[in-house]
């Protein structure tokens, strides 16, 4: 498993803005394999731990 901790990184705003723009323009595919609300978080965790997803899991904030 690989994790990234960006808590102490500063100045990421321009880079994150550029990435978001690329995704919005369709030039970058974030490879989201599962998307759902927080009420389905356990399902996402199970799928990730069971290696059933070939991409990222996204929990929507509503």
MDTraj code that builds the backbone (N, CA, C; nanometers):
import mdtraj as md
import numpy as np

residues = "UNK UNK UNK UNK UNK UNK UNK UNK UNK UNK UNK UNK UNK UNK UNK UNK UNK UNK UNK UNK UNK UNK UNK UNK UNK UNK UNK UNK UNK UNK UNK UNK UNK UNK UNK UNK UNK UNK UNK UNK UNK UNK UNK UNK UNK UNK UNK UNK UNK UNK UNK UNK UNK UNK UNK UNK UNK UNK UNK UNK UNK UNK".split()
xyz = np.array([
    [0.0839, -0.1168, 0.0000],
    [0.0000, 0.0000, 0.0000],
    [0.0889, 0.1237, 0.0000],
    [0.0488, 0.2233, -0.0761],
    [0.1221, 0.3487, -0.0828],
    [0.0313, 0.4591, -0.0331],
    [0.0826, 0.5407, 0.0559],
    [0.0072, 0.6558, 0.1039],
    [0.0909, 0.7814, 0.0856],
    [0.0231, 0.8923, 0.0779],
    [0.0894, 1.0207, 0.0626],
    [0.0385, 1.1133, 0.1715],
    [0.1292, 1.1825, 0.2372],
    [0.0928, 1.2776, 0.3395],
    [0.1353, 1.4161, 0.2929],
    [0.0386, 1.4981, 0.2586],
    [0.0679, 1.6321, 0.2096],
    [0.0355, 1.7382, 0.3139],
    [0.0192, 1.6950, 0.4394],
    [-0.0212, 1.7863, 0.5460],
    [0.0747, 1.9032, 0.5602],
    [0.2025, 1.8799, 0.5441],
    [0.3008, 1.9854, 0.5663],
    [0.3531, 2.0477, 0.4373],
    [0.2966, 2.0099, 0.3250],
    [0.3367, 2.0689, 0.1976],
    [0.2627, 2.2011, 0.1786],
    [0.3344, 2.3005, 0.1358],
    [0.2723, 2.4306, 0.1096],
    [0.2858, 2.4632, -0.0381],
    [0.2050, 2.5529, -0.0834],
    [0.2145, 2.5982, -0.2217],
    [0.1590, 2.5007, -0.3233],
    [0.0700, 2.4114, -0.2823],
    [0.0147, 2.3128, -0.3757],
    [-0.1031, 2.3674, -0.4570],
    [-0.1550, 2.4826, -0.4181],
    [-0.2730, 2.5382, -0.4842],
    [-0.2629, 2.5454, -0.6353],
    [-0.1572, 2.6034, -0.6895],
    [-0.1467, 2.6119, -0.8359],
    [-0.1427, 2.4749, -0.9028],
    [-0.0706, 2.3813, -0.8441],
    [-0.0625, 2.2468, -0.9029],
    [-0.1977, 2.1758, -0.8986],
    [-0.2658, 2.1844, -0.7841],
    [-0.3978, 2.1211, -0.7729],
    [-0.4982, 2.1871, -0.8660],
    [-0.4871, 2.3185, -0.8817],
    [-0.5744, 2.3894, -0.9752],
    [-0.5519, 2.3444, -1.1181],
    [-0.4256, 2.3257, -1.1555],
    [-0.3943, 2.2782, -1.2896],
    [-0.4502, 2.1370, -1.3114],
    [-0.4307, 2.0479, -1.2122],
    [-0.4837, 1.9116, -1.2236],
    [-0.6353, 1.9122, -1.2378],
    [-0.7032, 1.9925, -1.1565],
    [-0.8492, 2.0007, -1.1647],
    [-0.8934, 2.0512, -1.3017],
    [-0.8218, 2.1470, -1.3556],
    [-0.8533, 2.1979, -1.4904],
    [-0.8364, 2.0927, -1.5973],
    [-0.7311, 2.0123, -1.5863],
    [-0.7083, 1.9046, -1.6827],
    [-0.8194, 1.7994, -1.6766],
    [-0.8628, 1.7654, -1.5557],
    [-0.9731, 1.6701, -1.5404],
    [-1.1004, 1.7295, -1.5993],
    [-1.1291, 1.8552, -1.5665],
    [-1.2508, 1.9208, -1.6159],
    [-1.2525, 1.9296, -1.7681],
    [-1.1368, 1.9489, -1.8282],
    [-1.1278, 1.9597, -1.9746],
    [-1.1266, 1.8238, -2.0431],
    [-1.1194, 1.7161, -1.9647],
    [-1.1193, 1.5823, -2.0231],
    [-0.9836, 1.5362, -2.0727],
    [-0.8775, 1.6092, -2.0381],
    [-0.7436, 1.5706, -2.0812],
    [-0.6735, 1.4776, -1.9825],
    [-0.7319, 1.4608, -1.8643],
    [-0.6741, 1.3752, -1.7620],
    [-0.7853, 1.2908, -1.7021],
    [-0.7682, 1.1606, -1.7025],
    [-0.8675, 1.0681, -1.6488],
    [-0.8254, 1.0263, -1.5083],
    [-0.9021, 1.0643, -1.4047],
    [-0.8640, 1.0289, -1.2681],
    [-0.8877, 0.8822, -1.2342],
    [-0.9472, 0.8063, -1.3245],
    [-0.9698, 0.6629, -1.3079],
    [-1.0481, 0.6305, -1.1813],
    [-1.1654, 0.6891, -1.1712],
    [-1.2544, 0.6627, -1.0585],
    [-1.3336, 0.5361, -1.0892],
    [-1.3169, 0.4346, -1.0050],
    [-1.3822, 0.3057, -1.0270],
    [-1.5078, 0.2891, -0.9412],
    [-1.5191, 0.3673, -0.8364],
    [-1.6345, 0.3557, -0.7460],
    [-1.6648, 0.4941, -0.6927],
    [-1.7929, 0.5271, -0.6836],
    [-1.8340, 0.6571, -0.6309],
    [-1.9618, 0.6380, -0.5526],
    [-1.9683, 0.6993, -0.4355],
    [-2.0886, 0.6887, -0.3538],
    [-2.0836, 0.7828, -0.2359],
    [-2.1898, 0.7805, -0.1574],
    [-2.1990, 0.8656, -0.0406],
    [-2.1320, 0.8031, 0.0807],
    [-2.1215, 0.8833, 0.1865],
    [-2.0585, 0.8365, 0.3093],
    [-2.1327, 0.7196, 0.3714],
    [-2.2613, 0.7069, 0.3422],
    [-2.3377, 0.5945, 0.3961],
    [-2.2926, 0.4615, 0.3348],
    [-2.2188, 0.4670, 0.2242],
    [-2.1686, 0.3459, 0.1588],
    [-2.0170, 0.3332, 0.1721],
    [-1.9583, 0.4045, 0.2676],
    [-1.8126, 0.4026, 0.2837],
    [-1.7605, 0.2616, 0.3114],
    [-1.8331, 0.1840, 0.3898],
    [-1.7890, 0.0469, 0.4206],
    [-1.7796, -0.0366, 0.2931],
    [-1.8721, -0.0156, 0.2016],
    [-1.8686, -0.0871, 0.0730],
    [-1.7421, -0.0511, -0.0051],
    [-1.7077, 0.0770, -0.0050],
    [-1.5869, 0.1215, -0.0750],
    [-1.4627, 0.0610, -0.0119],
    [-1.4562, 0.0614, 0.1200],
    [-1.3409, 0.0054, 0.1905],
    [-1.3277, -0.1436, 0.1600],
    [-1.4383, -0.2148, 0.1648],
    [-1.4351, -0.3583, 0.1344],
    [-1.3848, -0.3837, -0.0077],
    [-1.4338, -0.3042, -0.1021],
    [-1.3921, -0.3215, -0.2415],
    [-1.2434, -0.2909, -0.2593],
    [-1.1957, -0.1862, -0.1916],
    [-1.0544, -0.1523, -0.2011],
    [-0.9664, -0.2589, -0.1359],
    [-1.0021, -0.2997, -0.0158],
    [-0.9220, -0.4001, 0.0542],
    [-0.9264, -0.5351, -0.0162],
    [-1.0389, -0.5645, -0.0806],
    [-1.0509, -0.6891, -0.1549],
    [-0.9942, -0.6815, -0.2951],
    [-0.9343, -0.5680, -0.3270],
    [-0.8743, -0.5442, -0.4592],
    [-0.9728, -0.5697, -0.5726],
    [-1.0971, -0.5263, -0.5515],
    [-1.2014, -0.5421, -0.6520],
    [-1.2130, -0.4211, -0.7432],
    [-1.1430, -0.3132, -0.7101],
    [-1.1497, -0.1911, -0.7899],
    [-1.0191, -0.1722, -0.8661],
    [-1.0309, -0.1257, -0.9873],
    [-0.9136, -0.0923, -1.0682],
    [-0.9152, 0.0583, -1.0902],
    [-0.9024, 0.1302, -0.9823],
    [-0.9067, 0.2762, -0.9852],
    [-0.9321, 0.3276, -0.8454],
    [-0.9771, 0.4501, -0.8384],
    [-0.9973, 0.5164, -0.7094],
    [-1.1416, 0.5051, -0.6627],
    [-1.1595, 0.5137, -0.5316],
    [-1.2924, 0.5231, -0.4726],
    [-1.3114, 0.6659, -0.4242],
    [-1.4264, 0.7245, -0.4551],
    [-1.4562, 0.8625, -0.4179],
    [-1.5823, 0.8645, -0.3324],
    [-1.5727, 0.9292, -0.2170],
    [-1.6892, 0.9504, -0.1315],
    [-1.7387, 1.0921, -0.1532],
    [-1.8645, 1.1060, -0.1949],
    [-1.9219, 1.2372, -0.2215],
    [-1.9644, 1.3056, -0.0923],
    [-1.9377, 1.4341, -0.0828],
    [-1.9850, 1.5170, 0.0287],
    [-2.1133, 1.5846, -0.0163],
    [-2.2207, 1.5610, 0.0563],
    [-2.3492, 1.6235, 0.0195],
    [-2.4111, 1.6871, 0.1381],
])
top = md.Topology()
chain = top.add_chain()
for i, resn in enumerate(residues, 1):
    res = top.add_residue(resn, chain, resSeq=i)
    for name in ("N", "CA", "C"):
        top.add_atom(name, md.element.get_by_symbol(name[0]), res)
traj = md.Trajectory(xyz[None], top)
